[in-house]
Amino acid sequence: MEIGNQIKKFRGKLNWSQETLAEKAYVSRQTVSNWENGKSYPDIHSLLLLGKLFNISLDELVKGDVESMKNEIEKSDVKKFNAMAWLLTAEYIIAAVSILPLIKYLGWIGGIIWGILFSVSMFTAIKVEKMKKANDIQTYREIKAFMEGKSLDEISEERMKSLNKPIVKVIFGMAFASVIVGICAFVFF
């Protein structure tokens, strides 16, 4: 993405080191380096602060990146994450339903099989989180929303809504798993 080159260019015009920019932008030097090398993307608040520090508009700072952000959001958004979420849900249900029968009928071998099922579920969960971080989807959405005229308050409110969703899913999942384990315990014991 172009943002790294833009940050490097404007930082160079001011004769600032990465450390100087990091201090002024309230981030670490490593963060500035990651931005410039394209390893990560600044969030909307950092972009606005960078615009002020460099005395340029947000349009000029993200020049060329907005269209690629839109493509990135569309490309890696809903279908891929929904598929992974359904897979993860199925794995959790199988793990919850199978623990008691496996242990009752197969003993410690059943416990090992269940441990493998649970490990696969955890691997899938970690993979989903890595996909989210690798694609910077949340940051891209914020920048796109800002460029479309939404205020920072609206963007922050949307972020808070999205942070609450995983918590609700985990609570619902735990409650559902508890019910399933209870039913299995009643049937098999």
Rosetta silent file (secondary structure, phi, psi, omega in degrees, C-alpha in Angstrom):
SEQUENCE: MEIGNQIKKFRGKLNWSQETLAEKAYVSRQTVSNWENGKSYPDIHSLLLLGKLFNISLDELVKGDVESMKNEIEKSDVKKFNAMAWLLTAEYIIAAVSILPLIKYLGWIGGIIWGILFSVSMFTAIKVEKMKKANDIQTYREIKAFMEGKSLDEISEERMKSLNKPIVKVIFGMAFASVIVGICAFVFF
SCORE:     score description
SCORE:     0.000 S_00000001
   1 L     0.000  156.848 -176.168    0.000    0.000    0.000 S_00000001
   2 L   -76.483  -20.251 -173.794    1.044    3.566   -0.610 S_00000001
   3 H   -58.005  -38.325  179.223    0.579    4.813    2.937 S_00000001
   4 H   -60.840  -44.593  178.152    4.003    3.544    3.991 S_00000001
   5 H   -65.329  -38.411  179.382    5.691    5.453    1.187 S_00000001
   6 H   -64.092  -45.943  179.593    3.647    8.546    1.994 S_00000001
   7 H   -61.409  -45.377  179.999    4.609    8.466    5.671 S_00000001
   8 H   -61.919  -42.206 -178.704    8.255    7.946    4.783 S_00000001
   9 H   -63.342  -50.202 -177.139    8.152   10.784    2.225 S_00000001
  10 H   -70.912  -32.458  175.331    6.532   13.343    4.526 S_00000001
  11 H   -64.397  -40.668  178.549    8.703   12.289    7.480 S_00000001
  12 H   -65.437  -38.033  178.719   11.750   12.807    5.263 S_00000001
  13 H   -61.850  -31.540  179.231   10.582   16.267    4.188 S_00000001
  14 L   -90.898    0.454 -177.946   10.532   17.298    7.844 S_00000001
  15 L    56.658   39.646  177.740   13.904   15.603    8.485 S_00000001
  16 L   -98.855  143.347  172.023   12.382   13.543   11.276 S_00000001
  17 L   -80.349  169.039  176.016   13.656   10.154   12.314 S_00000001
  18 H   -61.475  -36.600 -179.975   11.221    7.314   12.871 S_00000001
  19 H   -65.366  -40.389  178.760   11.738    7.825   16.592 S_00000001
  20 H   -63.042  -46.946  178.707   10.857   11.535   16.368 S_00000001
  21 H   -62.108  -40.704 -179.735    7.661   10.764   14.442 S_00000001
  22 H   -59.964  -43.259  178.980    6.825    7.985   16.899 S_00000001
  23 H   -63.028  -43.510 -177.574    7.081   10.386   19.843 S_00000001
  24 H   -71.372  -28.693 -178.709    4.902   12.987   18.128 S_00000001
  25 H   -96.265    1.328  177.908    2.311   10.382   17.050 S_00000001
  26 L    61.022   41.756  175.707    2.291    8.650   20.464 S_00000001
  27 L  -133.687  176.410  178.178    3.337    5.275   19.090 S_00000001
  28 L   -84.036  161.708  176.753    6.512    3.189   19.207 S_00000001
  29 H   -62.959  -36.025  178.586    9.320    3.490   16.682 S_00000001
  30 H   -62.310  -36.729  178.257    8.578   -0.110   15.676 S_00000001
  31 H   -63.310  -44.312  178.237    5.000    0.891   14.834 S_00000001
  32 H   -61.779  -43.026  178.410    6.248    3.648   12.513 S_00000001
  33 H   -60.626  -43.095  178.870    8.626    1.160   10.918 S_00000001
  34 H   -63.683  -38.194  177.187    5.770   -1.322   10.402 S_00000001
  35 H   -62.595  -48.097 -175.781    3.655    1.398    8.785 S_00000001
  36 H   -67.710  -29.371 -179.805    6.459    2.392    6.433 S_00000001
  37 L   -92.817    2.708  177.497    7.241   -1.218    5.506 S_00000001
  38 L    75.783   15.693  179.352    3.594   -2.109    4.916 S_00000001
  39 L   -80.445  -26.031  175.949    3.436   -4.619    7.778 S_00000001
  40 L  -147.414  170.988 -175.756    0.560   -2.775    9.441 S_00000001
  41 L  -125.392  135.667  179.964   -1.765    0.122    8.729 S_00000001
  42 L   -64.547  145.111  175.501   -2.380    3.121   10.993 S_00000001
  43 L   -74.708  174.569 -173.174   -5.831    3.367   12.546 S_00000001
  44 H   -62.720  -37.241 -179.738   -8.066    6.336   11.771 S_00000001
  45 H   -66.799  -41.200  177.896   -6.954    8.312   14.815 S_00000001
  46 H   -66.089  -39.125  178.675   -3.274    7.868   13.926 S_00000001
  47 H   -61.798  -43.290  179.460   -3.969    8.857   10.326 S_00000001
  48 H   -64.624  -40.273  177.850   -5.655   12.064   11.423 S_00000001
  49 H   -65.395  -41.146  177.332   -2.769   12.839   13.775 S_00000001
  50 H   -61.994  -41.419  176.987   -0.254   12.138   11.000 S_00000001
  51 H   -58.020  -43.402  178.359   -2.182   14.491    8.719 S_00000001
  52 H   -66.527  -44.099 -179.301   -1.921   17.238   11.328 S_00000001
  53 H   -62.142  -40.670 -178.886    1.765   16.564   11.978 S_00000001
  54 H   -86.764   -7.703 -179.090    2.585   16.630    8.263 S_00000001
  55 L    60.091   46.971  178.243    0.126   19.512    7.643 S_00000001
  56 L  -134.724  165.381  178.195   -1.655   17.608    4.864 S_00000001
  57 L   -81.311  161.990  176.747   -5.185   16.315    4.296 S_00000001
  58 H   -62.849  -36.701  177.274   -6.204   12.736    4.901 S_00000001
  59 H   -56.833  -45.203 -178.669   -6.885   12.426    1.166 S_00000001
  60 H   -68.036  -35.601 -178.351   -3.302   13.301    0.374 S_00000001
  61 H   -69.465  -42.041 -177.379   -1.956   10.936    3.025 S_00000001
  62 L   -98.591   18.603 -179.683   -3.919    7.879    1.901 S_00000001
  63 L   -45.712  123.509  178.014   -3.655    8.743   -1.779 S_00000001
  64 L    87.841  -16.501 -175.787   -4.133    5.596   -3.825 S_00000001
  65 H   -90.856  -24.722 -174.031   -5.028    3.435   -0.858 S_00000001
  66 H   -60.914  -45.654 -179.549   -8.762    4.088   -0.557 S_00000001
  67 H   -64.214  -41.911  179.347   -9.698    2.084   -3.655 S_00000001
  68 H   -68.439  -30.253  175.127   -7.475   -0.830   -2.655 S_00000001
  69 H   -64.521  -43.727  179.143   -9.021   -0.725    0.855 S_00000001
  70 H   -59.605  -43.762  178.960  -12.495   -1.037   -0.651 S_00000001
  71 H   -63.310  -40.626 -179.588  -11.311   -4.026   -2.679 S_00000001
  72 H   -63.772  -42.880  179.840   -9.700   -5.586    0.393 S_00000001
  73 H   -61.414  -47.559 -178.495  -12.881   -5.218    2.437 S_00000001
  74 H   -67.531  -38.888 -174.368  -14.985   -6.804   -0.290 S_00000001
  75 H   -67.624  -45.719 -170.319  -12.435   -9.502   -1.101 S_00000001
  76 H  -112.225   17.943 -170.126  -11.771  -10.901    2.343 S_00000001
  77 L   -85.947 -109.349 -161.364  -14.822   -9.883    4.268 S_00000001
  78 H   -62.092  -54.001 -171.508  -18.034  -11.706    4.907 S_00000001
  79 H   -59.146  -47.858 -176.119  -17.888  -15.066    3.108 S_00000001
  80 H   -65.343  -46.155 -178.230  -14.501  -16.192    4.354 S_00000001
  81 H   -69.903  -36.818  177.500  -15.042  -15.173    7.955 S_00000001
  82 H   -64.803  -41.015  178.668  -18.585  -16.574    8.061 S_00000001
  83 H   -61.382  -44.251  179.419  -17.386  -19.914    6.717 S_00000001
  84 H   -66.297  -37.457  179.694  -14.672  -20.073    9.365 S_00000001
  85 H   -64.995  -42.241  178.289  -17.154  -19.050   12.089 S_00000001
  86 H   -66.217  -39.271  177.215  -19.567  -21.851   11.103 S_00000001
  87 H   -61.768  -45.098  179.942  -16.715  -24.346   11.009 S_00000001
  88 H   -63.386  -41.730  177.903  -15.601  -23.238   14.459 S_00000001
  89 H   -60.741  -45.774  178.982  -19.177  -23.481   15.793 S_00000001
  90 H   -61.651  -41.528  179.533  -19.530  -27.007   14.414 S_00000001
  91 H   -63.787  -41.667  178.259  -16.214  -28.026   15.964 S_00000001
  92 H   -64.781  -40.798  179.278  -17.268  -26.666   19.368 S_00000001
  93 H   -63.929  -45.348  179.461  -20.624  -28.463   19.205 S_00000001
  94 H   -61.264  -43.190  179.504  -18.956  -31.749   18.264 S_00000001
  95 H   -63.980  -40.784 -178.917  -16.445  -31.334   21.088 S_00000001
  96 H   -68.046  -41.405 -176.889  -19.221  -30.507   23.592 S_00000001
  97 H   -75.152  -31.282 -171.318  -21.476  -33.388   22.540 S_00000001
  98 H   -89.092  -13.894 -173.105  -18.762  -36.009   22.236 S_00000001
  99 H   -60.594  -50.966 -176.877  -16.857  -35.626   25.514 S_00000001
 100 H   -67.785  -47.905  178.282  -19.083  -37.751   27.735 S_00000001
 101 H   -60.939  -39.824 -179.658  -19.792  -40.598   25.254 S_00000001
 102 H   -62.956  -45.017 -178.427  -16.133  -40.815   24.284 S_00000001
 103 H   -70.952  -39.095 -178.639  -14.931  -41.034   27.861 S_00000001
 104 H   -65.377  -45.742 -173.583  -17.726  -43.395   28.954 S_00000001
 105 H   -91.871  -24.388 -177.815  -17.313  -45.900   26.128 S_00000001
 106 H  -116.525   -3.953  177.671  -13.625  -45.578   25.274 S_00000001
 107 L    66.816 -137.052 -176.389  -12.094  -44.497   28.598 S_00000001
 108 H   -67.093  -27.643  176.100   -8.789  -42.680   28.426 S_00000001
 109 H   -65.193  -39.698  175.404   -8.539  -43.275   24.670 S_00000001
 110 H   -62.069  -37.461  176.169  -11.821  -41.379   24.303 S_00000001
 111 H   -62.715  -39.011  177.868  -10.288  -38.580   26.368 S_00000001
 112 H   -66.701  -43.919  178.145   -7.370  -38.424   23.953 S_00000001
 113 H   -60.489  -43.531  178.758   -9.715  -38.353   20.962 S_00000001
 114 H   -63.516  -40.006  177.879  -11.692  -35.546   22.589 S_00000001
 115 H   -59.648  -38.731  177.565   -8.454  -33.667   23.306 S_00000001
 116 H   -65.827  -44.823  177.096   -7.585  -33.876   19.615 S_00000001
 117 H   -58.075  -44.780 -179.699  -11.054  -32.571   18.656 S_00000001
 118 H   -65.080  -39.814  179.066  -10.672  -29.684   21.111 S_00000001
 119 H   -62.871  -40.248  177.220   -7.163  -28.906   19.798 S_00000001
 120 H   -62.664  -41.074  177.833   -8.482  -28.698   16.239 S_00000001
 121 H   -62.058  -44.069  179.660  -11.168  -26.266   17.435 S_00000001
 122 H   -65.760  -38.463  177.055   -8.594  -24.076   19.148 S_00000001
 123 H   -60.150  -43.566  178.407   -6.399  -24.131   16.035 S_00000001
 124 H   -62.835  -42.377  179.449   -9.376  -22.918   13.965 S_00000001
 125 H   -61.670  -43.133  179.230  -10.104  -20.145   16.493 S_00000001
 126 H   -65.146  -40.000  179.287   -6.501  -18.943   16.370 S_00000001
 127 H   -62.453  -40.950  178.143   -6.546  -19.038   12.570 S_00000001
 128 H   -60.968  -45.583 -179.863   -9.682  -16.855   12.478 S_00000001
 129 H   -63.764  -39.857  178.391   -8.049  -14.274   14.755 S_00000001
 130 H   -64.788  -37.387  178.107   -4.878  -14.237   12.638 S_00000001
 131 H   -62.686  -41.970  179.543   -6.962  -13.682    9.504 S_00000001
 132 H   -61.641  -46.483 -177.566   -8.628  -10.667   11.113 S_00000001
 133 H   -69.499  -40.866 -177.327   -5.319   -9.137   12.147 S_00000001
 134 H   -63.884  -32.455 -177.152   -3.529   -9.902    8.891 S_00000001
 135 H   -93.555   -4.140  179.226   -6.175   -8.164    6.802 S_00000001
 136 L    47.134   36.714 -174.248   -6.599   -5.062    9.011 S_00000001
 137 H   -59.366  -43.007 -177.867  -10.296   -5.222    8.126 S_00000001
 138 H   -60.797  -46.034 -179.181  -11.424   -3.100   11.087 S_00000001
 139 H   -63.520  -43.631 -179.581   -8.986   -0.293   10.265 S_00000001
 140 H   -61.026  -42.200  178.826   -9.907   -0.275    6.580 S_00000001
 141 H   -61.335  -41.120 -179.443  -13.602   -0.007    7.423 S_00000001
 142 H   -63.437  -44.681 -178.299  -12.923    2.949    9.713 S_00000001
 143 H   -65.701  -43.129  178.437  -10.914    4.816    7.103 S_00000001
 144 H   -60.416  -43.456  179.456  -13.515    4.129    4.416 S_00000001
 145 H   -62.806  -41.816  179.966  -16.273    5.374    6.754 S_00000001
 146 H   -64.659  -41.623 -179.531  -14.309    8.529    7.546 S_00000001
 147 H   -66.352  -23.579  178.151  -13.664    9.196    3.864 S_00000001
 148 L   -88.662    5.480  172.712  -17.425    8.861    3.293 S_00000001
 149 L    99.250    6.116  177.354  -18.067   11.656    5.788 S_00000001
 150 L   -75.542  147.741  179.579  -18.831    9.821    9.021 S_00000001
 151 L   -79.445  163.697  178.428  -17.610   11.506   12.199 S_00000001
 152 H   -63.168  -32.602  178.102  -15.030    9.965   14.509 S_00000001
 153 H   -63.276  -42.719  178.319  -17.753    9.514   17.134 S_00000001
 154 H   -63.901  -41.385 -179.534  -19.799    7.392   14.724 S_00000001
 155 H   -65.705  -43.500  178.261  -16.741    5.367   13.802 S_00000001
 156 H   -63.620  -38.518  178.539  -15.819    4.810   17.465 S_00000001
 157 H   -63.550  -41.486  178.016  -19.412    3.795   18.213 S_00000001
 158 H   -63.909  -38.853  179.192  -19.309    1.224   15.393 S_00000001
 159 H   -63.499  -41.904  179.564  -16.034   -0.156   16.752 S_00000001
 160 H   -63.677  -38.397  177.256  -17.588   -0.567   20.206 S_00000001
 161 H   -62.229  -43.169 -178.034  -20.540   -2.419   18.677 S_00000001
 162 H   -70.717  -27.090  177.110  -18.207   -4.795   16.872 S_00000001
 163 H   -70.824  -31.016 -178.685  -16.202   -5.402   20.059 S_00000001
 164 H   -74.932  -26.621 -176.799  -19.341   -6.512   21.887 S_00000001
 165 H   -60.268  -47.533  179.791  -20.335   -9.108   19.283 S_00000001
 166 H   -61.220  -34.264  179.676  -17.578  -11.653   20.063 S_00000001
 167 H   -64.429  -44.420  178.881  -18.413  -11.480   23.772 S_00000001
 168 H   -62.347  -42.106  179.689  -22.068  -12.256   23.085 S_00000001
 169 H   -62.510  -41.934 -179.405  -21.076  -15.138   20.814 S_00000001
 170 H   -65.141  -44.886  179.934  -18.772  -16.628   23.459 S_00000001
 171 H   -62.293  -46.068  178.651  -21.434  -16.359   26.178 S_00000001
 172 H   -61.321  -43.443  179.661  -24.076  -17.887   23.889 S_00000001
 173 H   -62.013  -42.262  179.451  -21.657  -20.653   22.860 S_00000001
 174 H   -65.883  -41.286  178.533  -20.783  -21.485   26.451 S_00000001
 175 H   -63.961  -44.067  179.420  -24.454  -21.609   27.447 S_00000001
 176 H   -62.727  -44.797  179.666  -25.289  -23.836   24.466 S_00000001
 177 H   -62.547  -38.510  178.722  -22.352  -26.153   25.201 S_00000001
 178 H   -63.226  -41.943  178.403  -23.443  -26.422   28.853 S_00000001
 179 H   -63.394  -45.013 -179.735  -26.947  -27.452   27.806 S_00000001
 180 H   -62.345  -45.289  179.512  -25.580  -30.066   25.394 S_00000001
 181 H   -63.157  -39.620  177.566  -23.193  -31.488   28.014 S_00000001
 182 H   -61.614  -43.633  179.165  -26.087  -31.601   30.512 S_00000001
 183 H   -64.555  -44.116  178.972  -28.286  -33.494   28.062 S_00000001
 184 H   -62.491  -40.797  179.405  -25.454  -35.920   27.251 S_00000001
 185 H   -63.152  -40.952  179.547  -24.795  -36.505   30.946 S_00000001
 186 H   -65.728  -41.947 -176.699  -28.487  -37.244   31.523 S_00000001
 187 H   -73.449  -42.472 -172.072  -28.700  -39.649   28.554 S_00000001
 188 H   -93.972  -13.189 -177.807  -25.422  -41.517   29.044 S_00000001
 189 L  -121.781    0.000    0.000  -25.122  -41.648   32.843 S_00000001
